[in-house]
Amino acid sequence: MAVELKVPPLGESITEAVVGKWNKKQGEAVAADEPLVVLETDKVTIDVPAPAAGSIASIAFKEGDKVRVGDVLGTIEAGAGASAAVAAATPAPAQAAAPVSAPAAAAPAQGDTRITPTAKKMAEENRVDVGQLKGSGTGGRIMKEDVQGQLNRPSAPPAPAAPSGPRPNAAREERVRMTPLRKRVAERLIQAQSTAAMLTTFNEVDMGEVMALRKKYNDKFQAKHGVKLGFMSFFIRASVEALKAFPQINAEIDGEDVIFKHYYDIGVAVSGSRGLVVPVVRDADKLSLADLEKTVGDYGGRARNDKLTMADLTGGTFTITNGGIFGSMLSTPILNPPQTGILGMHNIVERPVARDGQVVIRPIMYIALTYDHRLVDGREAVQFLVRVKECIEDPERLLLDI
């Protein structure tokens, strides 16, 4: 008996994915719950397990094809001896056309379109036909980001997969399709640059006190908590203290309103196997240094193994990115919309600095804050970095909450 292998629910507001990789070929035996195919969305990758033991009778979509929730990826001939039935299986390409054409039927009718008030106002002001939009909110609700994306679409660069003519060095080049995650990152970067008034301010931090504290207590800390004491937990705590002092940087612009968020969900950019992702540390102000290190370490491991979920990546009120682990000395990070601030950390370098009239060598890190100037003034941005600097250079303040 053939058992269908279907595209499972992909998470809130996600209806499409791309077939990333088949782990088995047609005719090969599979075990129940064995990961058969990897699906890539614009945020996460998902392993689809075998619903039953047997052998793969048919594959309906090849790697790189787009699929939707509920599409039949292939079939499994359950039970022993299923391999013999595989030879007569219908070839996959003929079955792939019908599921791919499904999105047109799923488009919401113009009369019953669900849309947020902000998105509706933006659509009316810019004469956007909301009936042609596919909502990214719960239940397909149209959000302001969907309208903004439609407005930005005409200025998008031409697709790289459609070259204007033969390339002179084509024999020495390789063309690969951009992954959904990388496409989404590109879209959000363009969105940030086109919708926010981004400005970056810089400062430098003497890391000597934090490094001395780590050296003194790291062994005991690791023995008690089972995790190393890193720099990220200090910067998360310092950022939370600075956000409390300057709430505009923890806020969001929504149309003509400003939403001040009295909670601190800190996104921490980590490098995964398929690109940069930003999992969110929830209620970071309520976590200890040990809890922060464990959470960030867990996210890093799951990012490398494509195990992050939609819940891990959703939301966030402020972001921290650490280019220093790759050797970056200085950079201007780009906002993660709709956030109004992102902190950039960099590498630590011993530099000559003046202390009490003497030139001494100290471990210095440059830090950067990119902010949305529509909401945050330069004074608040500079003072924010000063607050972070004070907390890091005098880490006892973090422990004593002063």
ZIURTA-V639541 format. One record per residue. N is the residue number from 0. PHI is phi in radians with two decimals (none if undefined). PSI is psi in whole degrees, -180 to 180 (* if undefined). Layout:
n | phi | psi
N | PHI | PSI
N | PHI | PSI
This chain:
n | phi | psi
0 | none | 132
1 | -1.45 | 134
2 | -1.98 | 130
3 | -1.37 | 141
4 | -1.85 | 109
5 | -1.88 | 158
6 | -1.25 | 120
7 | -1.37 | 170
8 | -0.95 | 136
9 | -1.80 | -3
10 | 2.08 | 165
11 | -1.01 | 130
12 | 1.25 | 3
13 | -1.84 | 120
14 | -2.04 | -16
15 | -2.16 | 156
16 | -2.61 | 172
17 | -2.11 | 136
18 | -1.22 | 113
19 | -1.51 | -46
20 | -2.83 | 135
21 | -1.63 | 127
22 | -1.46 | -15
23 | -2.30 | 156
24 | -1.80 | 164
25 | -1.04 | 130
26 | 1.72 | -16
27 | -1.40 | 148
28 | -1.32 | 147
29 | -2.36 | 154
30 | -1.78 | 156
31 | -1.05 | 136
32 | 1.23 | 8
33 | -1.31 | 132
34 | -1.07 | 120
35 | -1.77 | -42
36 | -2.50 | 143
37 | -1.77 | 126
38 | -1.86 | 135
39 | -1.92 | 129
40 | -1.95 | -177
41 | -1.33 | -1
42 | -2.27 | -39
43 | -2.41 | 166
44 | -1.95 | 146
45 | -2.28 | 132
46 | -1.56 | 127
47 | -1.73 | 116
48 | -1.46 | 162
49 | -1.26 | 129
50 | -1.30 | -14
51 | -2.77 | 162
52 | -1.42 | 151
53 | 2.70 | -136
54 | -2.46 | 155
55 | -1.31 | 115
56 | -1.50 | -36
57 | -2.70 | 154
58 | -2.19 | 118
59 | -1.58 | -23
60 | -2.29 | 133
61 | -1.59 | 171
62 | -1.07 | 131
63 | 1.74 | -14
64 | -1.31 | 147
65 | -1.50 | 141
66 | -2.36 | 161
67 | -2.12 | 161
68 | -0.97 | 129
69 | 1.67 | -15
70 | -1.10 | 146
71 | -1.52 | 113
72 | -1.30 | -30
73 | 3.05 | -172
74 | -2.30 | 153
75 | -2.11 | 127
76 | -1.44 | 105
77 | -1.29 | 149
78 | 1.56 | 174
79 | -1.22 | 153
80 | 1.32 | 9
81 | -1.20 | -25
82 | -1.06 | -31
83 | -1.17 | -29
84 | -1.41 | -11
85 | -1.23 | -35
86 | -1.03 | -30
87 | -1.62 | 7
88 | -1.14 | 147
89 | -1.18 | 134
90 | -1.01 | 148
91 | -1.19 | -43
92 | -0.97 | -35
93 | -1.17 | -24
94 | -1.61 | -13
95 | -1.34 | -24
96 | -1.17 | -41
97 | -1.10 | -50
98 | -1.08 | -37
99 | -1.15 | -30
100 | -1.42 | -1
101 | -1.11 | -31
102 | -0.94 | -33
103 | -1.09 | -38
104 | -1.28 | -24
105 | -1.50 | -5
106 | -1.15 | 137
107 | -1.21 | 146
108 | -1.25 | 151
109 | -1.07 | -35
110 | -1.30 | -26
111 | -2.04 | 27
112 | -1.16 | 129
113 | -1.62 | 131
114 | -2.64 | 142
115 | -1.27 | 155
116 | -1.01 | -41
117 | -1.12 | -43
118 | -1.16 | -38
119 | -1.10 | -43
120 | -1.12 | -44
121 | -1.10 | -40
122 | -1.15 | -41
123 | -1.16 | -42
124 | -1.15 | -31
125 | -1.88 | 9
126 | 0.97 | 48
127 | -1.66 | 130
128 | -1.36 | 102
129 | -1.17 | -20
130 | -1.17 | -17
131 | -1.67 | 1
132 | -1.68 | 149
133 | -1.87 | 114
134 | -1.21 | 142
135 | -1.77 | -2
136 | -1.46 | -177
137 | -1.05 | 131
138 | 1.18 | 21
139 | 1.42 | 16
140 | -1.17 | 137
141 | -1.41 | 126
142 | -1.84 | 168
143 | -1.10 | -29
144 | -1.13 | -32
145 | -1.19 | -42
146 | -1.16 | -43
147 | -1.09 | -39
148 | -1.08 | -37
149 | -1.16 | -38
150 | -1.19 | -34
151 | -1.40 | -18
152 | -1.04 | -41
153 | -1.06 | -28
154 | -1.57 | 2
155 | -1.17 | 145
156 | -1.18 | 156
157 | -1.09 | 149
158 | -1.08 | 133
159 | -1.17 | -16
160 | -1.37 | -3
161 | -2.07 | 77
162 | -1.16 | 151
163 | -1.30 | -21
164 | -3.02 | -179
165 | -1.12 | 141
166 | -1.60 | 137
167 | -1.13 | -28
168 | -1.98 | 32
169 | -1.01 | -34
170 | -1.16 | -22
171 | -1.87 | 14
172 | -2.09 | 162
173 | -2.28 | 129
174 | -1.88 | 124
175 | -2.24 | 150
176 | -1.30 | 137
177 | -1.13 | 135
178 | -1.23 | 156
179 | -0.99 | -38
180 | -1.12 | -45
181 | -1.17 | -37
182 | -1.10 | -41
183 | -1.17 | -40
184 | -1.06 | -44
185 | -1.08 | -43
186 | -1.09 | -43
187 | -1.22 | -34
188 | -1.15 | -43
189 | -1.14 | -39
190 | -1.07 | -43
191 | -1.10 | -42
192 | -1.26 | -28
193 | -1.60 | -18
194 | -1.96 | -19
195 | -1.99 | 150
196 | -1.63 | 83
197 | -1.42 | 137
198 | -2.49 | 148
199 | -2.15 | 136
200 | -2.13 | 155
201 | -2.24 | 160
202 | -2.73 | 175
203 | -2.22 | 149
204 | -2.21 | 132
205 | -1.43 | 113
206 | -1.53 | 6
207 | -1.01 | -44
208 | -1.19 | -42
209 | -1.15 | -40
210 | -1.15 | -38
211 | -1.16 | -39
212 | -1.13 | -42
213 | -1.10 | -44
214 | -1.09 | -36
215 | -1.31 | -38
216 | -2.02 | 0
217 | -1.06 | -43
218 | -1.09 | -46
219 | -1.16 | -39
220 | -1.09 | -46
221 | -1.18 | -38
222 | -1.13 | -37
223 | -1.44 | -42
224 | -1.84 | -11
225 | 1.30 | 21
226 | -2.62 | 148
227 | -1.29 | 152
228 | -1.54 | 109
229 | -1.82 | -173
230 | -1.47 | -29
231 | -1.06 | -39
232 | -1.09 | -37
233 | -1.14 | -42
234 | -1.25 | -33
235 | -1.12 | -48
236 | -1.10 | -41
237 | -1.14 | -40
238 | -1.14 | -40
239 | -1.07 | -43
240 | -1.08 | -40
241 | -1.22 | -36
242 | -1.16 | -35
243 | -1.13 | -36
244 | -1.34 | -29
245 | -2.28 | 78
246 | -1.11 | -19
247 | -1.04 | -31
248 | -1.39 | -9
249 | -1.87 | 16
250 | -1.86 | -180
251 | -2.50 | 140
252 | -1.56 | 126
253 | -2.22 | 95
254 | 1.15 | -119
255 | -1.72 | 8
256 | -1.91 | 157
257 | -2.03 | 127
258 | -1.79 | 111
259 | -1.56 | 126
260 | -1.81 | 119
261 | -1.67 | 41
262 | -2.59 | 163
263 | -2.30 | 89
264 | -1.74 | 104
265 | -1.70 | 119
266 | -1.39 | 135
267 | -2.10 | 113
268 | -1.21 | 128
269 | -2.29 | 153
270 | -1.62 | 116
271 | -1.70 | -177
272 | -1.20 | -21
273 | -2.08 | 12
274 | 2.37 | -176
275 | -1.35 | 132
276 | -2.29 | 159
277 | -2.25 | 83
278 | -1.21 | 157
279 | -1.98 | 128
280 | -1.51 | 109
281 | -1.33 | 140
282 | 0.82 | 54
283 | -1.06 | -26
284 | -1.19 | -17
285 | -1.73 | 0
286 | -1.77 | 146
287 | -1.35 | 170
288 | -1.03 | -39
289 | -1.14 | -43
290 | -1.11 | -39
291 | -1.12 | -45
292 | -1.11 | -40
293 | -1.14 | -43
294 | -1.14 | -47
295 | -1.12 | -42
296 | -1.10 | -40
297 | -1.12 | -43
298 | -1.08 | -43
299 | -1.06 | -44
300 | -1.13 | -42
301 | -1.25 | -30
302 | -1.14 | -41
303 | -1.19 | -25
304 | -1.86 | 14
305 | 0.98 | 44
306 | -1.97 | 7
307 | -1.26 | 145
308 | -1.85 | 171
309 | -1.06 | -38
310 | -1.09 | -34
311 | -1.17 | -29
312 | -1.82 | -5
313 | -1.50 | 139
314 | 1.48 | -150
315 | 1.87 | 133
316 | -1.86 | -17
317 | -2.80 | 152
318 | -2.22 | 145
319 | -2.14 | 132
320 | -2.22 | 138
321 | -2.07 | 90
322 | -1.32 | -10
323 | -1.11 | -27
324 | -1.17 | -18
325 | -1.79 | 1
326 | 1.73 | 8
327 | -1.19 | 131
328 | -1.56 | -37
329 | -2.79 | 141
330 | -2.73 | 167
331 | -2.06 | 94
332 | -1.10 | 153
333 | -1.76 | 141
334 | -1.03 | 152
335 | -1.84 | 92
336 | -0.98 | 145
337 | -1.62 | 21
338 | -1.14 | 158
339 | -1.94 | 5
340 | -2.71 | 147
341 | -2.54 | 133
342 | -1.75 | 130
343 | -1.87 | 125
344 | -1.73 | 155
345 | -2.39 | -176
346 | -1.28 | 160
347 | -1.74 | 124
348 | -2.26 | 136
349 | -1.27 | 124
350 | -2.32 | 151
351 | -1.34 | 127
352 | -2.36 | 160
353 | -1.60 | 127
354 | -2.35 | 116
355 | 0.94 | 43
356 | 1.39 | 5
357 | -2.10 | 147
358 | -1.56 | 120
359 | -2.24 | 162
360 | -1.71 | 124
361 | -2.31 | 150
362 | -1.36 | 112
363 | -1.99 | 137
364 | -2.11 | 133
365 | -1.47 | 137
366 | -2.15 | 151
367 | -2.34 | 142
368 | -2.13 | 116
369 | -1.67 | 133
370 | -2.44 | 161
371 | -1.55 | 110
372 | -1.21 | -12
373 | -1.14 | -29
374 | -2.03 | -32
375 | -1.93 | 127
376 | -1.51 | 163
377 | -1.04 | -35
378 | -1.05 | -48
379 | -1.13 | -39
380 | -1.12 | -45
381 | -1.12 | -44
382 | -1.17 | -32
383 | -1.03 | -50
384 | -1.13 | -36
385 | -1.09 | -41
386 | -1.11 | -43
387 | -1.06 | -45
388 | -1.02 | -46
389 | -1.09 | -42
390 | -1.16 | -38
391 | -1.32 | -39
392 | -1.32 | -18
393 | -2.33 | 72
394 | -1.09 | -18
395 | -1.04 | -27
396 | -1.08 | -36
397 | -1.17 | -39
398 | -1.32 | -30
399 | -1.67 | -5
400 | 1.01 | 54
401 | -2.29 | *
